[in-house]
């Protein structure tokens, strides 16, 4: 396997890790309005991801950095053509991080409500827009012979991409509900499980339609296997949630995300960004990659740094593994 193929796989792994971890972060943000009944319950939900949300975003930085270094042509075309959607995602992630930190800095109800609204919207919008972006990447966009995007914003808002956005939004919210059931105590835990059932059923319908569409347009035998795994894992996650097996439900909802992202990248390979104008103008792992020497240096850096990062993040999750409930929220926080 050539190094550019290896780095395509590694970038796929980084995006998969990001969506697995940040997926339930986004879901929790959306659930602050769908699940929480009062300010104390909102605080419980926020606290379930409080120690880990910023670490989860490291996967996004790593994916973006790896794409820039390993496939500069892909990075240039992607970030120039998708400039406005990606800028909106970036602004949302910045505001969301500020909202987590600033919400409890002042006791005024209006102050806290404004930041809570910010958490909701800056979780919902990226969860939707990431699906739109990857839907367009897999479907193909208007790239000319100079590997430049020549379409406009409205070209990105096509039915396939919008369906992809609805899938990621519903799947991440389901993932978040399962995580909330796993991490909380009392009434909020029971309500999270009940809400997860409805969210799971909606996700199953949307995801099946999107994955079948993807398979019909770009799939092969390998992507079909990933599709089956994603569907079976999602159904099993819904079942495990109903049985109260919250750990299994979370693992299976995570497997759904892993398999779905794997299917998208399997459908994409060997392209990294197909051209809808002419197949010969598509960006591939070959014509979009850096030099072999650059990829070799990157590989050694990844071999050394990746295990350290994963061990540290695993340790963080272990330390903050216990459930929390409204009884753990100080009386002064409302």
Helices and strands as residue ranges (DSSP letters): H 3-34, H 39-50, H 53-56, H 58-70, H 72-81, H 83-102, G 103-105, H 109-139, H 153-156, H 159-183, H 187-218, H 221-242, H 246-268, E 271-273, G 279-281, E 283-284, H 292-319, G 326-328
